[in-house]
Amino acid sequence: MPTLLEAPDTESAAALCRELGLDFVELNMNLPEYQEWNIPLLQNAADRYRIYYTIHLDENLDLCYFNPRVADAYLNTMLEAIGAAKRLHIPVINMHLASGVHFTLPGEKVYLYEAYPERYLERLAKAVRECERAAEGAALKICIENTGGFALPYQQKALELLLRSPLFGLTFDIGHDQTAGNPDKPYFLAHQDRLKHFHIHDATRTENHLPLGTGELDIPWYAALAEKNSCRAVLEVKTVQALRQSVDWIKQINLKY
């Protein structure tokens, strides 16, 4: 389950996770509850409710920001998350691939990472090396999530660089792909060996994060793809009611989870 605004703290999230028969909570680092890593509190809740955690990094995290002081702050945030993951035996850290700042010119939009590719990729390569050192010895994957299409050329280059490292993998967010017009499905199918994590929610062409069974997606097909590749999956809806509804739907159709 994801971290929900109705159950943001560790205790309520862990209790709801166990009540619904789910296995883990994806801790969302955008929330104030997870700006500091209280390892004893998190471990105590995990032990009592027999669950574990994954981590969803801050959605604004940008390892390649051109201001080095800002980029270093984001990198330190990442390294702290890796340290917490090692102590809590967390298997997955999920992150977005930041598109960065763009300039709107007459007739076109220019992304600065596209305009300055060497600086962008140099900073990303440095971050990869730091992450590899921090994660050494851990059974951990840092998974890159699609948020609206990996269509931009510099993002393709960034993914290629990241996936050269065994530390990095892929998160398939099926709802994001649906609302974007399914640009990423071929990429994920071609890189199934790097597919480690799913964000599963129903969607239409204009809405995502819907309860399962209320949109247009063939959820059993995606669940089978996740099972085939031994992936974890988050039921990434946004309310307790939607989460309960999704779990009930899974049970009604006898979908394995």
C-alpha positions as CSV (number, residue, x, y, z in Angstrom):
1,M,0.0,0.0,0.0
2,P,1.1,3.6,-0.5
3,T,1.3,6.2,2.3
4,L,-2.1,7.8,2.5
5,L,-3.0,11.2,3.9
6,E,-5.6,9.5,6.1
7,A,-3.0,7.2,7.6
8,P,0.3,9.1,7.2
9,D,2.1,8.0,10.4
10,T,4.0,4.8,10.8
11,E,1.6,3.2,13.3
12,S,-1.7,3.8,11.4
13,A,-0.1,2.9,8.1
14,A,1.3,-0.4,9.4
15,A,-2.0,-1.3,11.2
16,L,-4.0,-0.7,8.0
17,C,-1.6,-2.7,5.9
18,R,-1.9,-5.7,8.2
19,E,-5.7,-5.3,8.4
20,L,-6.0,-5.5,4.6
21,G,-3.6,-8.5,4.3
22,L,-1.0,-6.5,2.4
23,D,2.7,-7.0,2.8
24,F,4.4,-3.6,2.8
25,V,4.0,0.1,3.0
26,E,5.7,2.4,0.6
27,L,6.9,5.3,2.7
28,N,6.4,8.6,0.9
29,M,9.2,11.0,1.6
30,N,7.2,14.0,0.4
31,L,5.3,13.9,3.8
32,P,6.6,15.6,6.9
33,E,6.4,12.3,8.8
34,Y,9.4,10.9,6.8
35,Q,11.8,13.8,6.7
36,E,13.8,12.2,9.5
37,W,14.5,8.5,9.7
38,N,13.2,7.1,13.1
39,I,14.7,3.6,12.6
40,P,13.6,2.2,16.0
41,L,10.0,3.4,15.4
42,L,9.8,2.0,11.9
43,Q,11.4,-1.3,12.9
44,N,9.1,-1.7,15.9
45,A,6.0,-1.2,13.8
46,A,7.3,-3.6,11.1
47,D,7.9,-6.3,13.7
48,R,4.6,-5.9,15.5
49,Y,2.4,-5.9,12.3
50,R,4.6,-8.3,10.4
51,I,5.1,-6.0,7.4
52,Y,8.1,-4.4,5.7
53,Y,8.7,-1.1,3.8
54,T,9.7,0.3,0.4
55,I,10.6,4.0,-0.1
56,H,9.1,6.5,-2.5
57,L,11.6,9.4,-2.7
58,D,10.6,13.0,-2.8
59,E,9.0,13.6,-6.2
60,N,11.1,16.8,-6.7
61,L,14.4,15.0,-6.1
62,D,16.7,15.9,-8.9
63,L,20.3,14.5,-8.7
64,C,21.4,16.6,-11.7
65,Y,20.3,20.1,-10.8
66,F,22.9,22.6,-12.2
67,N,23.3,24.4,-8.9
68,P,25.8,22.0,-7.1
69,R,24.6,22.9,-3.7
70,V,21.0,22.0,-4.5
71,A,22.1,18.8,-6.3
72,D,24.2,17.8,-3.3
73,A,21.3,18.3,-1.0
74,Y,19.2,16.0,-3.2
75,L,22.1,13.5,-3.3
76,N,22.5,13.5,0.4
77,T,18.7,12.9,0.7
78,M,19.2,9.9,-1.5
79,L,22.2,8.6,0.4
80,E,20.3,9.0,3.7
81,A,17.4,6.9,2.3
82,I,19.9,4.2,1.2
83,G,21.3,4.2,4.7
84,A,17.8,3.7,6.2
85,A,17.0,1.1,3.6
86,K,20.1,-0.9,4.6
87,R,19.2,-0.7,8.3
88,L,15.6,-1.7,7.8
89,H,16.3,-4.3,5.1
90,I,14.2,-2.3,2.6
91,P,14.4,-3.9,-0.9
92,V,13.2,-1.0,-3.2
93,I,13.7,2.7,-3.4
94,N,11.4,4.3,-6.0
95,M,12.3,7.6,-7.7
96,H,11.1,9.8,-10.5
97,L,13.4,10.8,-13.4
98,A,13.3,14.6,-13.1
99,S,12.7,16.4,-16.4
100,G,14.3,19.6,-15.1
101,V,13.7,23.2,-16.1
102,H,12.7,24.2,-19.6
103,F,12.7,27.4,-21.5
104,T,9.6,28.2,-23.7
105,L,10.8,29.7,-26.9
106,P,8.7,30.7,-29.9
107,G,7.4,27.5,-31.3
108,E,9.3,25.1,-29.0
109,K,10.1,24.0,-25.5
110,V,13.8,23.5,-24.7
111,Y,14.8,21.4,-21.7
112,L,18.0,22.6,-20.2
113,Y,19.2,19.0,-19.7
114,E,18.8,18.5,-23.4
115,A,20.7,21.8,-24.1
116,Y,23.5,20.8,-21.7
117,P,23.8,17.0,-22.0
118,E,27.4,16.7,-20.9
119,R,26.8,18.5,-17.6
120,Y,23.6,16.6,-17.1
121,L,25.0,13.1,-17.6
122,E,28.3,13.9,-15.8
123,R,26.3,14.8,-12.7
124,L,24.1,11.7,-13.0
125,A,27.2,9.5,-13.4
126,K,28.6,11.0,-10.2
127,A,25.4,10.3,-8.3
128,V,25.3,6.7,-9.5
129,R,28.8,6.1,-8.2
130,E,27.9,7.7,-4.8
131,C,24.8,5.5,-4.6
132,E,26.7,2.4,-5.5
133,R,29.2,3.0,-2.7
134,A,26.4,3.8,-0.2
135,A,24.4,0.6,-1.1
136,E,27.3,-1.8,-1.1
137,G,26.4,-5.1,0.5
138,A,22.6,-4.4,0.5
139,A,19.9,-6.4,-1.3
140,L,18.5,-3.1,-2.7
141,K,17.2,-1.8,-6.0
142,I,16.7,1.9,-6.9
143,C,13.8,1.8,-9.4
144,I,13.0,4.6,-11.9
145,E,9.3,5.3,-12.3
146,N,7.6,6.5,-15.4
147,T,5.6,9.6,-14.7
148,G,4.3,10.6,-18.2
149,G,6.6,9.0,-20.8
150,F,10.4,8.5,-21.1
151,A,10.1,10.2,-24.5
152,L,12.6,12.9,-24.2
153,P,16.0,12.0,-25.8
154,Y,18.0,13.0,-22.7
155,Q,15.8,10.9,-20.5
156,Q,16.5,7.9,-22.8
157,K,20.3,8.6,-22.3
158,A,19.8,8.9,-18.6
159,L,18.0,5.6,-18.4
160,E,20.7,3.9,-20.4
161,L,23.3,5.3,-18.0
162,L,21.4,4.3,-14.9
163,L,20.7,0.8,-16.1
164,R,24.3,0.1,-16.7
165,S,24.5,-0.1,-12.9
166,P,23.1,-3.3,-11.3
167,L,21.8,-1.1,-8.4
168,F,19.2,0.5,-10.6
169,G,16.0,-1.0,-12.0
170,L,12.6,0.0,-13.3
171,T,9.1,0.8,-11.8
172,F,6.2,0.4,-14.2
173,D,3.4,2.8,-13.2
174,I,0.6,1.5,-15.3
175,G,-1.8,4.3,-14.7
176,H,0.7,7.0,-15.6
177,D,1.4,5.1,-18.9
178,Q,-2.3,4.9,-19.7
179,T,-3.0,8.6,-19.3
180,A,0.2,9.5,-21.3
181,G,-1.1,7.3,-24.2
182,N,1.0,4.2,-23.4
183,P,4.4,5.4,-24.6
184,D,6.4,3.4,-22.1
185,K,4.9,-0.1,-22.3
186,P,7.2,-1.1,-25.2
187,Y,10.2,0.0,-23.2
188,F,9.2,-2.0,-20.2
189,L,8.5,-5.1,-22.2
190,A,11.9,-4.8,-23.9
191,H,13.6,-4.4,-20.5
192,Q,11.8,-6.9,-18.4
193,D,15.1,-8.1,-16.9
194,R,15.3,-4.7,-15.2
195,L,11.7,-4.5,-14.1
196,K,11.5,-4.8,-10.3
197,H,8.5,-2.8,-9.1
198,F,5.0,-1.8,-10.1
199,H,2.6,0.9,-9.2
200,I,-0.8,-0.6,-9.9
201,H,-4.0,1.5,-10.1
202,D,-6.8,1.7,-12.6
203,A,-7.0,4.6,-15.1
204,T,-8.7,6.0,-18.1
205,R,-7.2,8.2,-20.8
206,T,-7.7,11.3,-18.5
207,E,-7.6,10.0,-14.9
208,N,-5.4,7.7,-13.0
209,H,-5.0,6.5,-9.3
210,L,-8.5,5.0,-9.6
211,P,-9.7,2.0,-7.6
212,L,-9.1,-1.3,-9.3
213,G,-12.0,-2.3,-11.6
214,T,-13.2,1.2,-12.2
215,G,-11.1,2.2,-15.2
216,E,-10.0,0.9,-18.5
217,L,-6.9,-1.2,-17.7
218,D,-6.6,-4.9,-17.9
219,I,-5.3,-5.3,-14.4
220,P,-4.9,-9.1,-14.5
221,W,-2.6,-8.8,-17.5
222,Y,-0.3,-6.3,-15.6
223,A,-0.5,-8.5,-12.5
224,A,0.7,-11.5,-14.5
225,L,3.6,-9.4,-15.9
226,A,4.6,-8.4,-12.4
227,E,4.4,-12.0,-11.2
228,K,6.4,-13.2,-14.2
229,N,9.2,-10.9,-13.3
230,S,9.0,-11.4,-9.5
231,C,8.1,-7.7,-9.0
232,R,6.5,-6.1,-6.0
233,A,3.4,-4.0,-6.6
234,V,2.0,-1.0,-4.7
235,L,-1.8,-0.5,-5.0
236,E,-1.2,3.2,-5.6
237,V,-4.6,4.7,-4.9
238,K,-5.1,7.8,-2.8
239,T,-7.7,7.1,-0.1
240,V,-8.4,4.4,2.4
241,Q,-11.8,3.8,0.8
242,A,-10.2,3.3,-2.6
243,L,-7.6,1.0,-1.1
244,R,-10.3,-1.2,0.6
245,Q,-12.3,-1.2,-2.7
246,S,-9.2,-2.3,-4.6
247,V,-8.4,-5.1,-2.2
248,D,-12.0,-6.3,-2.3
249,W,-11.9,-6.3,-6.1
250,I,-8.8,-8.4,-6.1
251,K,-10.5,-11.0,-3.8
252,Q,-13.6,-11.0,-5.9
253,I,-11.8,-12.0,-9.1
254,N,-9.4,-14.3,-7.2
255,L,-6.4,-12.3,-8.4
256,K,-3.2,-13.6,-6.8
257,Y,-1.4,-11.0,-4.7
